[in-house]
């Protein structure tokens, strides 16, 4: 197996300014510039040419004139023809700083990238997250020798380097996401075993809803603080907000008046529901103003003092926080009140006064978990029951499609596909990601969209494009999406996901020779791989009931990477419990290889035809994409013979499955 591969810069300071994902992207741009300047047809390469070339870097939000003026002012004596990669990186850094100085806006915490312009970290956040980890993982058999972690040191980033802590934290946030039998937990892991843990971590993080931007396995192996902390913050937030929805906390129905309001509440993000809950309690306490954010609106602690008095009046003490003028002292009294309620401290008085949005959100979410103050006498129960009964039939597919679309890197984080896609804009973005250039943006209406017919225009273009891509959309109109027709929305998303899978496989031209890939090709390939490995199991179709045992997929995973399956952990898959154990292990092993998949064990046990296809296709794509011994000897895909050459194992830390690239398969 090959060792770790990364781009190395001679200046350590310069190296530390970039992630490996960023370095690879910048190296690619630099080589393109190098090729252009060496072409005699282009004449002398000038600063203006360099400015034009750097315009292709999406992270630089400067106009062409601004870039040219910046280069002329700062690098007028630069020998463009002799430009080297490290000089290019320094120019990029300075230009990025110039772009950043123009001002930037922050996006929602869950949508925020796991990298920042200055690569700085918040010591307060680090301390809060370390305390969270110490609390929730204290009894873990493997990690107990490393815990508690000292929040005043950088031990967190050192301990995270083998990937075990991050995998365990994901399971705390969403229990059962990772089958812990798939985590490499020896006392001394080799680089490839660590890389497998990191790959498993990143693909599992995406599977619970984390947004990963510019982060790869090598970044985790190096323990890069801003990236590790950004990932941890998202995982913890998902854990803390897990109950902030009507399904987990039906008492939230008390916040609204009628069934129409309930539908609106169900469409809100957890953060917005939490704000609405907070304002509901503040109104009870007689506070006239409303809280609209977790930062500036609660700096004075007035909202906190009122909220805690409503939820836990028995824990009040003198002096009351609002009797104190000093904001830091007032915040201290608020936190002491929360302590008496049994709440964990996710922030300090200074964090409240400074308006730290991430820590305030964590604190309010924990208060909600501890004591939400909602009535158990629920109204509108019949409406809720009908909604959840319907949700039971479609929730797994809605979840898979939602997580898949979010993984594409669209502009807005989707919380509910039935509500968030109704204006058509995000569907157009998803189509553009899957098939660049197919959307006519001049005809698209960008949110916020107030006029209903503008939404219909967007959705009509979505349907038009779907028909161009040969989707089955008989008697389907844009208005069906606007109206939130669940069946039609799910049908469209499935066809979009399937199209993406088949296109990615088709684009592996050295295997497919550019021919269209069909479901039958994927089926035939899988059976061929298992047969060539000496196993006798076979899949007749993607709805073959024998798949529920998991044995075929375990044979397939073992065929494409013999060492990845620990057969001593495998059951016969005869009882429901054995099937569940095998299914859970299959999903984690596939993610450990590099497959970014969003199905659940129940999908394998119940043999969900769509998810069986996506799982098989993801394994196929991973297998065909990785380097082979010769890189070129693979035979073309043949539907009848399905003769594909066996690849030599070559795992590296350069994990394409966790990088944001155009060729990534996320299923």
N, C-alpha and C positions, 0 to 999 in steps of 0.2 A: 504493500500500500504506500502511496505517496505521502510525504510529510506536509506540514503546513506551508501554504504559499501566500505571500503577501507582497505588496509594493513597499519597498524600503527606501527611505529618504536619508541622506547622510547626516543632515542636521536634526538631532533628536527633538529640539523645540518645534521645528517645522513639522516633523512626523506627528507630534502629539496634537497638532491643530486639526487633524483630519481623521475620520474613521477610514477603515479599509474600503468600505463601499464608496465613500467620497473620493478616495485616491484613485480607485479604479475608473470611476467616471471621469475625473479630471485627466487622468492619463490618456483615456480614449480621446478626449477633446484635444489634448496636446498633440497626440500622434496625427490627428486629422489636420491640425494647423501645420505640423511639420511636413506633411505630405503636400499640402497646398503651397507652402513657401518654396519647396524644392522643385516644383513644376515650372520649367522655363517658360511655359505658355503664359503664366500669371505675371511675369515681370518681377520687379523688385517688390518685396513684401514690406509694407509700411505700418506705422502705428495705427493708421486708419483701418488697414486690413486686419490687424490684430483685434481692434475694437469690434469690427464686424463679426469676426470669428467668435469672440467671447460673448456676443449677443445670443449664441445658442445655449449658453449656460442659464438654465431657468432660475437658478438661485440668485442671479444678479438682476435686481429690479431697477436698472438704470437705462435711460434711453441711449440711443447710438451717439447722439451729440454729447451727452454727459460722460459716456465711456471714453470717447475720443479726447474730450477736454481733460479728463482726469489723467489719461495716459500722457498727453502732451505736457501737462503741468508737473508730473512726477517721474516720468521715464523718458524725457526727451533725448537723453544720450544713450538710450538702450540700443545695442546692436541686435536688431531684430533677426537677422540671418543666423546669428549665433545663439539665439534664445534656447536655454536648456530648461528641463522640466522643473527644477527647483526654483529657477527664476520665475517661471510661469506660475508656480504655486504662490510665491510671494506677491506677485502682481495681483493674483486672484484674491488673496487674503486682504490686501489693502483696498481693492475695489469692493470687496464684500463689506468691509468696514464702512466705506463711503456710502454704500447702499443702505446699510443698517442705520447710519446716522440720520437718514431722512425720516426715520420713524417707522414703527411697525405695530401691528395689532396682534393681540393674543387670541387664539382660538380656544374652543372648549378643551377642558383638561383631557378628556378621553381621546379627542381628535388630535391633540398636540403632538408634534413630532418628538421622537426620542433623541433629538439632537438640537442644540441651540447655537446661535451665532458665536457667542463667546466661550462656549463649552464650560460654563460655570455651574456650580451646584449650590443649593441652599443648605446650609448647615442645620437650620431648624428642621427642614424636611428630612434630611438624612437622620437626624436624631429621632424624629417621630417614627419614621419607618423602621429604624433599628429596634426601637422599643416595641413596635407592633410585632416584628419578627421574633424577638425574644419572648414575647407573651404567647404567641400562637404556635411556635415551633419548639418550645422549651422541652417538651416530652418526646420529641422525635428521636428514635433510637440511634440513627446515624449522626444527626446534627448536634446531639446534646454535648458532645465533646468540644464543640466550637462555641456553644452558647453559655451564658449571654454574651453578645457582642458589645464591645465598648463603643457607644455613640460618639465619643470624643476622638476616636481614631478612624483610620480608613480600613479597619479590619473587614468591614462589610464587603468591600470590593475584592479583597483578597480571598475571602471565603467563597465568594460567588464564582470564582474562576473555574471551578470544576463543574458548574451547572447544577449540582444537586440541590442547593438551597433554593434556587429559582424554580426548579421543577416542583419541589415540595410546597413552595409558596403558592404556586398556581393551584395545587390541589386543596390548599386551605381556602382559597378564594372561590373555587368551583369544585367541590369534592368529586372525585372520580374522573376528572379530566385526563389525568395521566395514570396509567397502570404502573404502579411503582415497581413492579417486577421488571419493567423495561428500563429503569434508570440504572446507570452504572454507578455502583456505590462501594467499590473497593476502597481500601485506605489509600492506595496509591494508584491513581488512574494514569494511563498513558495518554498522549496527546489525542489519539483517535477516539478513545473512549470519552474523553472530555468533550471533543467535538460532537460526538453523538448526543451527549446530554444537552449541549447548547442548541443543536438542531431540534431535538425533541422539545426543548423549552420554547424556542421561538415559534415553532409551528403550533404548539399547544396554546401559547399566548394569543396567537391570532384566532385560534378556535374558541377562545372565551370572549373575544371582542376587543383585544388590545390593537391599537394602531401602531404599526412598526414602520418607521421611516429612517432610512440610512443607518441600519443596524444589521450586522451579520455576526456569525459565530466567532470570528476572530476578535471582534470588539469585546465580546463577553469573555473570551479566553484571556484577553489582556486586562480585563477588569476596568474598562474605561468608565470613570465615575459618573459622568453626565448621562451616559447611555444606560448603564446599569440602574442608576437611580430613577431615570425616566421610565424604564420598564417596570421596576418595582412599584412606583407610584401608581401606574395604571392598574397593575394586578390588585393592589390594596384597595384602590377605589372601586373596582368591580366587586370585590368582597363586601365592602361597606354599603354599597348601593343595591346589593342583591335582593333585599326585601322591599325596596321602594317601588312597588308596582302593585296593581290590583289583584294579581293572581296570588302573590305571596302574602299580601296584606289587604284582604278584601275590605277591612275597616276603613280604608281610604275613601270608600264610597261616601263617607260622611262629609267629605270636602265639597261635594257637588249636590245639585238639586234634582236633576231629572236624568232620564236615560241618554238624552242627547249630550248632556254635560259629562256623563260617564264615558261615552265614546271619545269625547275630546280628551278626558283625563287619561284614558288608555293609550292615547297616541303621544302623550308627552314623554320627554326624556326623564330619567330618574332625577336629574338635577332640578328640572322645572317642577316636578312633583314635590320634591323636598322643599322648594321655595314656597309652593302653594300650601303645603302642610304647615310650614313655619308661620306663614301669614295667618292661617286659620287659627293657630294657637295664640298668636299675638293679639288677634282681634278679641279672643276670649279674655285676654289679660288687660284689655282696654287701651292698647297702644294704637294711636291714631294712624301713624305712618306704616307703609309697607316696605318689606325688604325685597329688593330686586336682584341682589347679587351677594356673593359670599366674600366680598372685599370691603369696599368703601362704606356700604350700608350698615356694617356691624362693627366698625372701628371703635365706636364710642361705648360698646357693650350694652347699650340700652335694650336692644332686641334680645340679647342673650339673657339679661337679667329678668326681662318679662317672660321669656319662654320657659326658663327654669322655674320661675315662681308658679307658672300655670301647671307645669308637669309634676313638680315635686315641692309643693308648698311646705311640706313637713321638714324639708331640708334647709329651709331658710334660716339665716342667723343675722345678727346685728354686728356691724352696720349693714344696711341694705346697700348693694352696689351703687344705686342711683343717689344715695346720700353722700357719695364721695365724688369730689370733683376731678382728682387726678386720674387720668385714663388708665395708666398702668396699674394703679391700686384697684380701680374699679374692675379691670379685667382679672386681676388676681382673685378678687372676691367671687367673681363669676365662676372661675375654675375650681375654687374651693367648694362652691355649691354643687358643681358637677361631680366632684370627688365624693361628696356625701351621698350622691345618687348611685355611686358605683361606676361612673363613667371613666373610661380611659382618657388620659390626656394626650391629645394629638397636637397640641400647640401650647405655647407659653403666653403669658400676658403680652409680651412684646409682639408676638405673631398676630394677636387680635388687634392691637393698636396699629400695627403695620398693614393690616388688611391682607394677610397671606391667603389667597383664594383656595389653594389646594388643601391647606391644613384646616381652614375654617369649614370647607366642605366635608372633610373627613370627620371633624368634630361634630358637626350637625348630624351627619349620617349615623354616627355612633350613638348620639343621643336618641335618634329615631329608633335604632335597634333596641336600645335599653328601655325606653319608655316613650311610646308614641302618643299617649293620651287620647286615643280614639275610642269611640264607643263600640262595645261588642254587639249592641242592638243595631244590626245592619238593615238599612232599607234597600230597596231595589234588588233584593236577592235573586228574584226570578230572572231578571234581565242579566245579572252577572253570571248565574249558572248557565244560561243559554250561551253566553259569550264564551265561557270557559269550556263548555262541552264542544262547541264548534272549534275552539282553539286546540283541543286535544287531537283533533283530526288533522290539523294543518300545521301545528306549531313547530314540529321538527323540520319540515320543509321550509317554512318561513324563516326559521333560525338559520338553517344552512345557507339559504340564498342571501339572507341579510349579512351574515358574516363574510360570505364570498364577495359580495359587492363592496363591503367596507374594505376588504383586503386589496381591492383594485386601486385604492388611493384616490377615490373621488373627493370632491371638495367638502362635502357635508357628511357627518357621521349619521348613519341610518339607525334609528331605534325601532322602527316598525315599518316593514315594507308596504303594508296595506295603507298606511297614512302618509309616510314620507315620500312615496313615489308618485302620489296622485297628481302633482303638477307637471310631471313629465320630465323635468329638468335633470334630475339625477339618473333617470333611465337613459336620457341622451348622453350623459357623461359616461355611464357604464358601457353603452354601445360604442362610444368613441374609444374607450380603453381597449375594448375587445377587437374593434375594427377601425383603427385610426383613419380619419379622413372621411368617414361615411356620413357624419352629421353635417347638415347645412346650418351652421350657427347663425347665419344672417336671418334665418326664419325662426330661430328659437327665441323664446321669451324667458329672460333671466329672473329668478326670484328676487324680491318678493313679488308675487303675482296676485293682484286683487281681483282682476276681472276673470270670471270663469271661462270665457271663450278663449282667453290666452292660454289657459291650462290645456284646453281641448286642442289648440293648435300644436302645442308641444307633443301631446300624446298621439295626435294624428301622425306627426312625423315619426314617432316611435313605431307605430304600427306599419307605416310605409316602409321604414327601414327593415323591420322584421320580415315583411313580405319579400323584400329584395334579397334577404338572407335565406329565403325559402322556409321560413317558419310556418307552421300550420296555424293560420289565424282566420279561419272561415267565420264570417259573420261577427268579427271582432272589430270594434271601433275605438277611437281614442277616448270617447266619453266613458267607456267601460272602465278604463283605468282611473279616470277622474272620479268616477262614482265609487271607486274602491272595491270593485268586483274581485273577491279573493281568489276564486277559482281561475279566472282569466289571468290575473296578475301572476299567480304561481305558475301557470302554464307557460306564460311568456318568459318568466325568469328561468324556468327549467330549460327551455329551448335556447336561451341566451348562454347559459352555463354549458350546455352540451355543445353548442357551436364553438365556444371558446376552447373546450377540450379538444375537439376534433381538429380545429385550426392549428393548435399548438403541436399536435402530433403530425399533422400534414407538413408543417414548416420544418420538421426534422427531415429535410430532403435526402440526407444521406441514407435514411432508412426507407422513406416512403416514395422517394423519387418524385415528390410533388403531387402525387395522386391523391384523390380524396380518400380520407379514412372513414370507414363505416363502423357501426357497432359490431358487425360480424368480424371485422379485422381485429378489433380489440379482444373479442371473445376467443378467436382462433389463436392469437398471440399468447394469451394467458394459458390456454390448454397446451400449446406447444412447449412453453417454458416448463410447466409442471411435468409434462411427459419426458422432456429431455433430461430432467433432473433425476429420473428413475422412479417417480411417484406415479400412482395409478388413479388418483382422484381426478375428476373431470367436471367441468361446468357445462351443462347443456344449454343454458341461457342465463340471462341476468335475473331471472325469476325462478331459477332452479332451487327448490325447497331444501335440497341437501346443503346449500351454502350456509344455512343457519347454524350448522355445527362449527363453522369457522375453519375446518380442516383444509379446505381447498385454498383459502387465502393464506394460511400459514405455509402450505406447500409452495405457493407462488412466491411469497416473500423469501422463503428459504432458497428457492431456485434462483432468484435474481441476486441474492446476497447470502450465501450459505451460512455465514457465522452469525447472522442477525437474530435468528430464532433460537431460543433456549428450549429445546424439546422436553426437558425435564419438568417444565412448568405447564406443559400443554395437557388438557384433558381430552377425553373422547368426544366431548360435545354432545352427549346424549340427553342429559337433563337440562332444564332451563338454567340452573345455576352454572353448570359446566359451559353451556353456550355463551352465557354472559361473560364468564371469565375469559374465554377464548376471544370473544368479540372485542372486549376492552383491550386485551393484549395486542390484537391485530392492529387496532387504530394507533396505539402508542408506538408499535414497532414501525409502522409505515411512516409516522411523523419523525421518528428517530432516523430513518433513512434520508428523509428530505421531502416527503409528500405533505403538502399543505392541504389537509382535508378537514371537512366540517361535519361529517356524519357522526352519529351516536351509536353505541353498542346495539340499541334497539333496532336500528336500521338493518344491521346484519342479522340479528336474531329473527326479525320479521321478514327478511329478504325484500327490502325496499328496492325495487328494480332500478330506479334512478340512481340511488346511492351505491348500488352494486356496480353500476357502470362507471360512476365517477371514481370509486375506489380503485377499480381495475385499471382505468385509464391513467390515474395518477401514478400508480406503480409502474405502468408501462412507460410513461413519459420520463419518470426518473431514471429508469433502467436504460432507455435509449439515448438519453441526453448526456449521460456521464461519459467521460473519455474511455475509449477502448484501447487495447494494446497497440493497435495500428492507427486508430482514429478513422480509418477509411474502409475497413474490410467488411463492414456490416452489409448483409444482403438486403435487397429491397423487400418491403413488406408484401407478402402474397397472401391473399385471402384464403386460397385453397391449401397452400402448403405451410403458410405462416412460418417460413424459415427465417429466423433471425439469429445472427451470430451471437454467441455468449460473450458478454463483456468481462474484462478483467477488473476486479475490484480496485477502485482508485478513489478512496474517500479523502477529501481535503477539508480544511477549515474554511475554504472559500465557498460558502454555502449559498448556492443560487436559490435554494428554496426559501431562504429568509431574507433575500435581498429584493429591493424593488426594481425589478427589471422587466422589460417588455416580454421576455420569453418565459416568465415565471408561470407555473401552473398552480392555481389555487382553487381547490375544489371543495 
